[in-house]
Amino acid sequence: MAGDEHLKTLPLEDVHKAAGARFGGFAGWSMPLTYPAGVMKEHQHCRDHVGLFDISHMKLFLVTGPGAAALINRACPIDAGALEQSQSKLTFFLNDQAGIRDDLIVTRLGAERFMVVANAGNAAADEAHLKGFAKDFDAEVKPLDRVFLAVQGPEAAEVLRAAGLDVDALTFMHGVEPRANWFMSRSGYTGEDGFEIGLPENDARDLLAKLTGDERVQWIGLAARDSLRLEAGLCLHGQDLSPETDPASAALMWAIPKELRASGTFVGADALRAILEKGPATKRVGLKPEGRQPVRAGTKLTDADGNPAGEVTSGGFGPSVGHPVAMGYVSTPLAKAGTKLFADVRGTKVPVDVAALPFSPHRYHKG
Amino acid sequence: MAKTYFTTDHEWLSVEGGIATVGITDYAQEQLGDLVFVELPEVGKTLSKGDTAVVVESVKAASDVYAPVDGEITAANEALSADPALVNSAPTGDGWLWKMKLADESQLAGLLDEAGYQAHIG
């Protein structure tokens, strides 16, 4: 990671400073890591009430034109033309080996209009990648400059309603353009009901004035964002997903329509078919360490006989479940929930159970 | 009467009768955030200055706490096994980490006093 002086700053950095945020570098951005409440309280507040996150480091791309759906079908293992109006889907950019370049959310906003939401760390590469396809299809790829806010938690819908937004037409994994240059979807990265709203900076400041005046709402930093998503069993690209992992090993085949597995012409289709035919050698699983000691990313796993079994890709403490939580990749025969493994933590063998994900149940509003 | 010293690694030592009680400063606990686990040292273990004595784990990361001087561990704060957050709530009191018998009291001369530490963290 480059020194702090090279980090990009959020458009609303002044707001976070005023809220007392402690900052740190992530994916090339100076991001609020925690606010004065601290990670434990922030995490629990989001599970109980409403957490507000500035996720403007993430990138929105608008893909439009007669060839927009065809472009997305080539770039991603998805049938963009089959999406209903306002429907969102998790998908990927794969490389030729079916490795995951990035994971994305694609939303259909019109017959020839799609929103693609990409991870911060891959934004520049994703833009070049998408624009590379635009030459072959009758479509335009437009990166958007937006403030991007996530409003997450069981009272998120009430809070946005009180702020004057019409949220009731949206169910989980649907998105709309409620105002000029706005994009609002019912989705998130916490396992809770919630919304993600991309909007121009001035509109964002007006909305925040209402939201931060609501006592149910609290700013949440990146530290709690990470513990929330890990409890919810959601992947972080760069850790749990990478160009070296494919959707089958990552246990994300549910995101790829069955008919596309056989006949799709998306980038990486042939390689993915070959992987599926053989069966993936490793699988992403939940891992529950025994006791209180967290098991971190990069920790090696062994089976009961001491043979290599896999590696942890994300690990920490789950504030709402009250125990350490982790995810990682293990050899496929060991991927069954209940399998006993051991994590090598600084020379100590910590017993770890393969566990079903999520650790904290999803509470999405599916309508 | 105990005398308190500080290190540039944000530890405090309270020394009395050749035994140092060691912990991290309020500044350090604030930087680390909420602690969820403390890996305590074994009593009887001999450490040299700079050796890892304790590992403190926050929700997000693990951080080493180093022995500020040479010596032998005489006690570990077992209360932290059940309640690691004591380090956050009382870093210079009930949240102490370990006690050690000093091998060479002259090493204390190289440490900071409170005014020196306050100047160090600015």
Interface residues (C-beta under 8 A of the other chain):
Chain A: T34 G38 V39 M40 H43 A223 A224 D226 S227 R292 Q293 P294 R296 G316 F317 P319 P324 R346
Chain B: G33 D34 V36 F37 E39 V55 E57 S58 V59 K60 A61 A62 S81 P84
